[in-house]
Amino acid sequence: MRIIGTIRSTETRQIEVDADSYNEGRRRVEAQVPEGWQLLSWRVDRSAPSVEAIDS
């Protein structure tokens, strides 16, 4: 599962993380949001390989 968060300051960027659960993915995205930026939205890409599949 890949969790994708869209963030903004004066520009818009995306942060992508791979995680085994939605909550874990949200925590990883939130940890990468730079100071002064606002998290605008979440999207889950379930077609992305899971972390278990990547590690195997």
mmCIF file of the N, C-alpha and C atoms, coordinates in Angstrom:
data_MODEL
# 
_entry.id   MODEL 
# 
loop_
_atom_site.group_PDB 
_atom_site.id 
_atom_site.type_symbol 
_atom_site.label_atom_id 
_atom_site.label_alt_id 
_atom_site.label_comp_id 
_atom_site.label_asym_id 
_atom_site.label_entity_id 
_atom_site.label_seq_id 
_atom_site.pdbx_PDB_ins_code 
_atom_site.Cartn_x 
_atom_site.Cartn_y 
_atom_site.Cartn_z 
_atom_site.occupancy 
_atom_site.B_iso_or_equiv 
_atom_site.pdbx_formal_charge 
_atom_site.auth_seq_id 
_atom_site.auth_comp_id 
_atom_site.auth_asym_id 
_atom_site.auth_atom_id 
_atom_site.pdbx_PDB_model_num 
ATOM 1   N N  . MET A 1 1  ? 0.849  -1.163  0.000  1.00 0.00 ? 1  MET A N  1 
ATOM 2   C CA . MET A 1 1  ? 0.000  0.000   0.000  1.00 0.00 ? 1  MET A CA 1 
ATOM 3   C C  . MET A 1 1  ? 0.896  1.228   0.000  1.00 0.00 ? 1  MET A C  1 
ATOM 4   N N  . ARG A 1 2  ? 0.611  2.182   -0.824 1.00 0.00 ? 2  ARG A N  1 
ATOM 5   C CA . ARG A 1 2  ? 1.344  3.451   -0.850 1.00 0.00 ? 2  ARG A CA 1 
ATOM 6   C C  . ARG A 1 2  ? 0.384  4.543   -0.428 1.00 0.00 ? 2  ARG A C  1 
ATOM 7   N N  . ILE A 1 3  ? 0.792  5.378   0.516  1.00 0.00 ? 3  ILE A N  1 
ATOM 8   C CA . ILE A 1 3  ? 0.005  6.516   0.967  1.00 0.00 ? 3  ILE A CA 1 
ATOM 9   C C  . ILE A 1 3  ? 0.649  7.756   0.369  1.00 0.00 ? 3  ILE A C  1 
ATOM 10  N N  . ILE A 1 4  ? -0.145 8.616   -0.253 1.00 0.00 ? 4  ILE A N  1 
ATOM 11  C CA . ILE A 1 4  ? 0.380  9.797   -0.925 1.00 0.00 ? 4  ILE A CA 1 
ATOM 12  C C  . ILE A 1 4  ? -0.299 11.024  -0.334 1.00 0.00 ? 4  ILE A C  1 
ATOM 13  N N  . GLY A 1 5  ? 0.486  11.943  0.184  1.00 0.00 ? 5  GLY A N  1 
ATOM 14  C CA . GLY A 1 5  ? -0.045 13.189  0.729  1.00 0.00 ? 5  GLY A CA 1 
ATOM 15  C C  . GLY A 1 5  ? 0.375  14.356  -0.137 1.00 0.00 ? 5  GLY A C  1 
ATOM 16  N N  . THR A 1 6  ? -0.549 15.267  -0.430 1.00 0.00 ? 6  THR A N  1 
ATOM 17  C CA . THR A 1 6  ? -0.244 16.480  -1.188 1.00 0.00 ? 6  THR A CA 1 
ATOM 18  C C  . THR A 1 6  ? -0.065 17.616  -0.194 1.00 0.00 ? 6  THR A C  1 
ATOM 19  N N  . ILE A 1 7  ? 1.042  18.346  -0.322 1.00 0.00 ? 7  ILE A N  1 
ATOM 20  C CA . ILE A 1 7  ? 1.342  19.443  0.599  1.00 0.00 ? 7  ILE A CA 1 
ATOM 21  C C  . ILE A 1 7  ? 1.507  20.732  -0.187 1.00 0.00 ? 7  ILE A C  1 
ATOM 22  N N  . ARG A 1 8  ? 1.438  21.886  0.521  1.00 0.00 ? 8  ARG A N  1 
ATOM 23  C CA . ARG A 1 8  ? 1.542  23.161  -0.160 1.00 0.00 ? 8  ARG A CA 1 
ATOM 24  C C  . ARG A 1 8  ? 2.204  24.195  0.737  1.00 0.00 ? 8  ARG A C  1 
ATOM 25  N N  . SER A 1 9  ? 3.021  25.019  0.149  1.00 0.00 ? 9  SER A N  1 
ATOM 26  C CA . SER A 1 9  ? 3.418  26.302  0.731  1.00 0.00 ? 9  SER A CA 1 
ATOM 27  C C  . SER A 1 9  ? 3.027  27.292  -0.362 1.00 0.00 ? 9  SER A C  1 
ATOM 28  N N  . THR A 1 10 ? 3.969  27.796  -1.127 1.00 0.00 ? 10 THR A N  1 
ATOM 29  C CA . THR A 1 10 ? 3.612  28.590  -2.307 1.00 0.00 ? 10 THR A CA 1 
ATOM 30  C C  . THR A 1 10 ? 3.613  27.710  -3.544 1.00 0.00 ? 10 THR A C  1 
ATOM 31  N N  . GLU A 1 11 ? 4.122  26.514  -3.421 1.00 0.00 ? 11 GLU A N  1 
ATOM 32  C CA . GLU A 1 11 ? 4.091  25.526  -4.492 1.00 0.00 ? 11 GLU A CA 1 
ATOM 33  C C  . GLU A 1 11 ? 3.393  24.280  -3.961 1.00 0.00 ? 11 GLU A C  1 
ATOM 34  N N  . THR A 1 12 ? 3.052  23.366  -4.818 1.00 0.00 ? 12 THR A N  1 
ATOM 35  C CA . THR A 1 12 ? 2.425  22.104  -4.396 1.00 0.00 ? 12 THR A CA 1 
ATOM 36  C C  . THR A 1 12 ? 3.344  20.960  -4.777 1.00 0.00 ? 12 THR A C  1 
ATOM 37  N N  . ARG A 1 13 ? 3.577  20.061  -3.829 1.00 0.00 ? 13 ARG A N  1 
ATOM 38  C CA . ARG A 1 13 ? 4.400  18.868  -4.057 1.00 0.00 ? 13 ARG A CA 1 
ATOM 39  C C  . ARG A 1 13 ? 3.687  17.667  -3.481 1.00 0.00 ? 13 ARG A C  1 
ATOM 40  N N  . GLN A 1 14 ? 4.180  16.488  -3.826 1.00 0.00 ? 14 GLN A N  1 
ATOM 41  C CA . GLN A 1 14 ? 3.648  15.263  -3.237 1.00 0.00 ? 14 GLN A CA 1 
ATOM 42  C C  . GLN A 1 14 ? 4.750  14.547  -2.469 1.00 0.00 ? 14 GLN A C  1 
ATOM 43  N N  . ILE A 1 15 ? 4.351  13.907  -1.392 1.00 0.00 ? 15 ILE A N  1 
ATOM 44  C CA . ILE A 1 15 ? 5.229  13.050  -0.607 1.00 0.00 ? 15 ILE A CA 1 
ATOM 45  C C  . ILE A 1 15 ? 4.652  11.648  -0.722 1.00 0.00 ? 15 ILE A C  1 
ATOM 46  N N  . GLU A 1 16 ? 5.463  10.689  -1.140 1.00 0.00 ? 16 GLU A N  1 
ATOM 47  C CA . GLU A 1 16 ? 5.008  9.298   -1.254 1.00 0.00 ? 16 GLU A CA 1 
ATOM 48  C C  . GLU A 1 16 ? 5.802  8.424   -0.294 1.00 0.00 ? 16 GLU A C  1 
ATOM 49  N N  . VAL A 1 17 ? 5.097  7.584   0.421  1.00 0.00 ? 17 VAL A N  1 
ATOM 50  C CA . VAL A 1 17 ? 5.731  6.626   1.328  1.00 0.00 ? 17 VAL A CA 1 
ATOM 51  C C  . VAL A 1 17 ? 5.098  5.264   1.116  1.00 0.00 ? 17 VAL A C  1 
ATOM 52  N N  . ASP A 1 18 ? 5.825  4.216   1.404  1.00 0.00 ? 18 ASP A N  1 
ATOM 53  C CA . ASP A 1 18 ? 5.288  2.863   1.400  1.00 0.00 ? 18 ASP A CA 1 
ATOM 54  C C  . ASP A 1 18 ? 5.099  2.435   2.853  1.00 0.00 ? 18 ASP A C  1 
ATOM 55  N N  . ALA A 1 19 ? 3.979  1.772   3.117  1.00 0.00 ? 19 ALA A N  1 
ATOM 56  C CA . ALA A 1 19 ? 3.672  1.363   4.484  1.00 0.00 ? 19 ALA A CA 1 
ATOM 57  C C  . ALA A 1 19 ? 2.797  0.116   4.462  1.00 0.00 ? 19 ALA A C  1 
ATOM 58  N N  . ASP A 1 20 ? 2.779  -0.598  5.565  1.00 0.00 ? 20 ASP A N  1 
ATOM 59  C CA . ASP A 1 20 ? 1.945  -1.788  5.702  1.00 0.00 ? 20 ASP A CA 1 
ATOM 60  C C  . ASP A 1 20 ? 0.515  -1.447  6.109  1.00 0.00 ? 20 ASP A C  1 
ATOM 61  N N  . SER A 1 21 ? 0.298  -0.242  6.652  1.00 0.00 ? 21 SER A N  1 
ATOM 62  C CA . SER A 1 21 ? -1.046 0.146   7.072  1.00 0.00 ? 21 SER A CA 1 
ATOM 63  C C  . SER A 1 21 ? -1.261 1.627   6.774  1.00 0.00 ? 21 SER A C  1 
ATOM 64  N N  . TYR A 1 22 ? -2.514 2.002   6.716  1.00 0.00 ? 22 TYR A N  1 
ATOM 65  C CA . TYR A 1 22 ? -2.884 3.401   6.476  1.00 0.00 ? 22 TYR A CA 1 
ATOM 66  C C  . TYR A 1 22 ? -2.335 4.313   7.570  1.00 0.00 ? 22 TYR A C  1 
ATOM 67  N N  . ASN A 1 23 ? -2.519 3.917   8.839  1.00 0.00 ? 23 ASN A N  1 
ATOM 68  C CA . ASN A 1 23 ? -2.054 4.757   9.951  1.00 0.00 ? 23 ASN A CA 1 
ATOM 69  C C  . ASN A 1 23 ? -0.544 4.935   9.924  1.00 0.00 ? 23 ASN A C  1 
ATOM 70  N N  . GLU A 1 24 ? 0.179  3.870   9.632  1.00 0.00 ? 24 GLU A N  1 
ATOM 71  C CA . GLU A 1 24 ? 1.635  3.964   9.533  1.00 0.00 ? 24 GLU A CA 1 
ATOM 72  C C  . GLU A 1 24 ? 2.019  4.910   8.397  1.00 0.00 ? 24 GLU A C  1 
ATOM 73  N N  . GLY A 1 25 ? 1.340  4.789   7.271  1.00 0.00 ? 25 GLY A N  1 
ATOM 74  C CA . GLY A 1 25 ? 1.618  5.665   6.130  1.00 0.00 ? 25 GLY A CA 1 
ATOM 75  C C  . GLY A 1 25 ? 1.342  7.120   6.443  1.00 0.00 ? 25 GLY A C  1 
ATOM 76  N N  . ARG A 1 26 ? 0.245  7.396   7.104  1.00 0.00 ? 26 ARG A N  1 
ATOM 77  C CA . ARG A 1 26 ? -0.073 8.788   7.486  1.00 0.00 ? 26 ARG A CA 1 
ATOM 78  C C  . ARG A 1 26 ? 1.025  9.354   8.391  1.00 0.00 ? 26 ARG A C  1 
ATOM 79  N N  . ARG A 1 27 ? 1.457  8.559   9.366  1.00 0.00 ? 27 ARG A N  1 
ATOM 80  C CA . ARG A 1 27 ? 2.520  9.042   10.273 1.00 0.00 ? 27 ARG A CA 1 
ATOM 81  C C  . ARG A 1 27 ? 3.795  9.345   9.484  1.00 0.00 ? 27 ARG A C  1 
ATOM 82  N N  . ARG A 1 28 ? 4.131  8.486   8.522  1.00 0.00 ? 28 ARG A N  1 
ATOM 83  C CA . ARG A 1 28 ? 5.345  8.705   7.725  1.00 0.00 ? 28 ARG A CA 1 
ATOM 84  C C  . ARG A 1 28 ? 5.232  9.955   6.855  1.00 0.00 ? 28 ARG A C  1 
ATOM 85  N N  . VAL A 1 29 ? 4.056  10.165  6.249  1.00 0.00 ? 29 VAL A N  1 
ATOM 86  C CA . VAL A 1 29 ? 3.861  11.375  5.443  1.00 0.00 ? 29 VAL A CA 1 
ATOM 87  C C  . VAL A 1 29 ? 3.938  12.611  6.334  1.00 0.00 ? 29 VAL A C  1 
ATOM 88  N N  . GLU A 1 30 ? 3.211  12.613  7.442  1.00 0.00 ? 30 GLU A N  1 
ATOM 89  C CA . GLU A 1 30 ? 3.193  13.768  8.344  1.00 0.00 ? 30 GLU A CA 1 
ATOM 90  C C  . GLU A 1 30 ? 4.598  14.111  8.831  1.00 0.00 ? 30 GLU A C  1 
ATOM 91  N N  . ALA A 1 31 ? 5.430  13.109  9.054  1.00 0.00 ? 31 ALA A N  1 
ATOM 92  C CA . ALA A 1 31 ? 6.794  13.352  9.530  1.00 0.00 ? 31 ALA A CA 1 
ATOM 93  C C  . ALA A 1 31 ? 7.653  14.036  8.469  1.00 0.00 ? 31 ALA A C  1 
ATOM 94  N N  . GLN A 1 32 ? 7.262  13.951  7.209  1.00 0.00 ? 32 GLN A N  1 
ATOM 95  C CA . GLN A 1 32 ? 8.054  14.539  6.123  1.00 0.00 ? 32 GLN A CA 1 
ATOM 96  C C  . GLN A 1 32 ? 7.548  15.910  5.662  1.00 0.00 ? 32 GLN A C  1 
ATOM 97  N N  . VAL A 1 33 ? 6.433  16.388  6.224  1.00 0.00 ? 33 VAL A N  1 
ATOM 98  C CA . VAL A 1 33 ? 5.908  17.700  5.826  1.00 0.00 ? 33 VAL A CA 1 
ATOM 99  C C  . VAL A 1 33 ? 6.817  18.776  6.408  1.00 0.00 ? 33 VAL A C  1 
ATOM 100 N N  . PRO A 1 34 ? 7.436  19.596  5.543  1.00 0.00 ? 34 PRO A N  1 
ATOM 101 C CA . PRO A 1 34 ? 8.338  20.641  6.052  1.00 0.00 ? 34 PRO A CA 1 
ATOM 102 C C  . PRO A 1 34 ? 7.587  21.682  6.890  1.00 0.00 ? 34 PRO A C  1 
ATOM 103 N N  . GLU A 1 35 ? 8.291  22.301  7.811  1.00 0.00 ? 35 GLU A N  1 
ATOM 104 C CA . GLU A 1 35 ? 7.711  23.350  8.636  1.00 0.00 ? 35 GLU A CA 1 
ATOM 105 C C  . GLU A 1 35 ? 7.181  24.465  7.741  1.00 0.00 ? 35 GLU A C  1 
ATOM 106 N N  . GLY A 1 36 ? 6.008  24.968  8.057  1.00 0.00 ? 36 GLY A N  1 
ATOM 107 C CA . GLY A 1 36 ? 5.401  26.040  7.285  1.00 0.00 ? 36 GLY A CA 1 
ATOM 108 C C  . GLY A 1 36 ? 4.546  25.555  6.118  1.00 0.00 ? 36 GLY A C  1 
ATOM 109 N N  . TRP A 1 37 ? 4.550  24.252  5.860  1.00 0.00 ? 37 TRP A N  1 
ATOM 110 C CA . TRP A 1 37 ? 3.745  23.677  4.784  1.00 0.00 ? 37 TRP A CA 1 
ATOM 111 C C  . TRP A 1 37 ? 2.458  23.123  5.370  1.00 0.00 ? 37 TRP A C  1 
ATOM 112 N N  . GLN A 1 38 ? 1.432  23.015  4.547  1.00 0.00 ? 38 GLN A N  1 
ATOM 113 C CA . GLN A 1 38 ? 0.135  22.497  4.973  1.00 0.00 ? 38 GLN A CA 1 
ATOM 114 C C  . GLN A 1 38 ? -0.175 21.242  4.183  1.00 0.00 ? 38 GLN A C  1 
ATOM 115 N N  . LEU A 1 39 ? -0.575 20.188  4.880  1.00 0.00 ? 39 LEU A N  1 
ATOM 116 C CA . LEU A 1 39 ? -0.990 18.957  4.220  1.00 0.00 ? 39 LEU A CA 1 
ATOM 117 C C  . LEU A 1 39 ? -2.403 19.156  3.688  1.00 0.00 ? 39 LEU A C  1 
ATOM 118 N N  . LEU A 1 40 ? -2.582 19.026  2.374  1.00 0.00 ? 40 LEU A N  1 
ATOM 119 C CA . LEU A 1 40 ? -3.872 19.325  1.746  1.00 0.00 ? 40 LEU A CA 1 
ATOM 120 C C  . LEU A 1 40 ? -4.774 18.115  1.573  1.00 0.00 ? 40 LEU A C  1 
ATOM 121 N N  . SER A 1 41 ? -4.207 16.974  1.214  1.00 0.00 ? 41 SER A N  1 
ATOM 122 C CA . SER A 1 41 ? -5.057 15.821  0.932  1.00 0.00 ? 41 SER A CA 1 
ATOM 123 C C  . SER A 1 41 ? -4.262 14.529  1.063  1.00 0.00 ? 41 SER A C  1 
ATOM 124 N N  . TRP A 1 42 ? -5.022 13.423  1.131  1.00 0.00 ? 42 TRP A N  1 
ATOM 125 C CA . TRP A 1 42 ? -4.474 12.073  1.200  1.00 0.00 ? 42 TRP A CA 1 
ATOM 126 C C  . TRP A 1 42 ? -5.010 11.279  0.033  1.00 0.00 ? 42 TRP A C  1 
ATOM 127 N N  . ARG A 1 43 ? -4.214 10.347  -0.443 1.00 0.00 ? 43 ARG A N  1 
ATOM 128 C CA . ARG A 1 43 ? -4.670 9.402   -1.454 1.00 0.00 ? 43 ARG A CA 1 
ATOM 129 C C  . ARG A 1 43 ? -3.945 8.093   -1.212 1.00 0.00 ? 43 ARG A C  1 
ATOM 130 N N  . VAL A 1 44 ? -4.644 6.997   -1.350 1.00 0.00 ? 44 VAL A N  1 
ATOM 131 C CA . VAL A 1 44 ? -4.050 5.677   -1.178 1.00 0.00 ? 44 VAL A CA 1 
ATOM 132 C C  . VAL A 1 44 ? -3.962 5.013   -2.542 1.00 0.00 ? 44 VAL A C  1 
ATOM 133 N N  . ASP A 1 45 ? -2.771 4.551   -2.900 1.00 0.00 ? 45 ASP A N  1 
ATOM 134 C CA . ASP A 1 45 ? -2.561 3.819   -4.148 1.00 0.00 ? 45 ASP A CA 1 
ATOM 135 C C  . ASP A 1 45 ? -2.440 2.343   -3.807 1.00 0.00 ? 45 ASP A C  1 
ATOM 136 N N  . ARG A 1 46 ? -3.538 1.633   -3.876 1.00 0.00 ? 46 ARG A N  1 
ATOM 137 C CA . ARG A 1 46 ? -3.551 0.216   -3.510 1.00 0.00 ? 46 ARG A CA 1 
ATOM 138 C C  . ARG A 1 46 ? -2.933 -0.665  -4.591 1.00 0.00 ? 46 ARG A C  1 
ATOM 139 N N  . SER A 1 47 ? -2.685 -0.106  -5.784 1.00 0.00 ? 47 SER A N  1 
ATOM 140 C CA . SER A 1 47 ? -2.061 -0.900  -6.835 1.00 0.00 ? 47 SER A CA 1 
ATOM 141 C C  . SER A 1 47 ? -0.546 -0.979  -6.665 1.00 0.00 ? 47 SER A C  1 
ATOM 142 N N  . ALA A 1 48 ? 0.013  -0.116  -5.811 1.00 0.00 ? 48 ALA A N  1 
ATOM 143 C CA . ALA A 1 48 ? 1.452  -0.156  -5.536 1.00 0.00 ? 48 ALA A CA 1 
ATOM 144 C C  . ALA A 1 48 ? 1.762  -1.421  -4.745 1.00 0.00 ? 48 ALA A C  1 
ATOM 145 N N  . PRO A 1 49 ? 2.947  -2.011  -4.975 1.00 0.00 ? 49 PRO A N  1 
ATOM 146 C CA . PRO A 1 49 ? 3.293  -3.221  -4.221 1.00 0.00 ? 49 PRO A CA 1 
ATOM 147 C C  . PRO A 1 49 ? 3.389  -2.924  -2.725 1.00 0.00 ? 49 PRO A C  1 
ATOM 148 N N  . SER A 1 50 ? 3.004  -3.886  -1.931 1.00 0.00 ? 50 SER A N  1 
ATOM 149 C CA . SER A 1 50 ? 3.094  -3.712  -0.485 1.00 0.00 ? 50 SER A CA 1 
ATOM 150 C C  . SER A 1 50 ? 4.560  -3.773  -0.061 1.00 0.00 ? 50 SER A C  1 
ATOM 151 N N  . VAL A 1 51 ? 4.828  -3.292  1.131  1.00 0.00 ? 51 VAL A N  1 
ATOM 152 C CA . VAL A 1 51 ? 6.183  -3.331  1.672  1.00 0.00 ? 51 VAL A CA 1 
ATOM 153 C C  . VAL A 1 51 ? 6.640  -4.783  1.768  1.00 0.00 ? 51 VAL A C  1 
ATOM 154 N N  . GLU A 1 52 ? 5.754  -5.696  2.154  1.00 0.00 ? 52 GLU A N  1 
ATOM 155 C CA . GLU A 1 52 ? 6.113  -7.114  2.254  1.00 0.00 ? 52 GLU A CA 1 
ATOM 156 C C  . GLU A 1 52 ? 6.550  -7.646  0.898  1.00 0.00 ? 52 GLU A C  1 
ATOM 157 N N  . ALA A 1 53 ? 5.853  -7.278  -0.164 1.00 0.00 ? 53 ALA A N  1 
ATOM 158 C CA . ALA A 1 53 ? 6.199  -7.753  -1.505 1.00 0.00 ? 53 ALA A CA 1 
ATOM 159 C C  . ALA A 1 53 ? 7.550  -7.208  -1.952 1.00 0.00 ? 53 ALA A C  1 
ATOM 160 N N  . ILE A 1 54 ? 7.841  -5.964  -1.577 1.00 0.00 ? 54 ILE A N  1 
ATOM 161 C CA . ILE A 1 54 ? 9.127  -5.363  -1.938 1.00 0.00 ? 54 ILE A CA 1 
ATOM 162 C C  . ILE A 1 54 ? 10.260 -6.042  -1.186 1.00 0.00 ? 54 ILE A C  1 
ATOM 163 N N  . ASP A 1 55 ? 10.048 -6.348  0.095  1.00 0.00 ? 55 ASP A N  1 
ATOM 164 C CA . ASP A 1 55 ? 11.092 -6.949  0.917  1.00 0.00 ? 55 ASP A CA 1 
ATOM 165 C C  . ASP A 1 55 ? 11.333 -8.417  0.592  1.00 0.00 ? 55 ASP A C  1 
ATOM 166 N N  . SER A 1 56 ? 10.394 -9.083  -0.028 1.00 0.00 ? 56 SER A N  1 
ATOM 167 C CA . SER A 1 56 ? 10.527 -10.515 -0.302 1.00 0.00 ? 56 SER A CA 1 
ATOM 168 C C  . SER A 1 56 ? 11.540 -10.797 -1.389 1.00 0.00 ? 56 SER A C  1 
# 
